[in-house]
Amino acid sequence: MAEIKKARGYVYTIQYHLVWCVIYRHKVLVNHVEVRLKELLHKIAADNGFTILDIESDQDHLHLLVDCTPQHSIPPIVKAFKRSFS
């Protein structure tokens, strides 16, 4: 069950499930690449004020469960992740 958070005048719990696929579904998310990617994603999330609750990967795709405030929406979250890798 998600934690219900309170702020001035409202109560919320917002979680997004994001799925990213590797281009052409190449199986590159293995060993040290997977570990480093997860480290970078956690750092990006912390820098931008949201939290990754869960992160799982297969060799060709990645699942993220992101917890955020009402001020965040999906486009800025995805943009924050993508901007760091371009």
ABEGO torsion letter per residue (X at the ends): XBBBBBBBGBBBBBBBBBBBBBBGGBBABBEAAAAAAAAAAAAAAAAAGBBBABBBBBAABBBBBBBBBAABBAAAAAAAAAAAAX
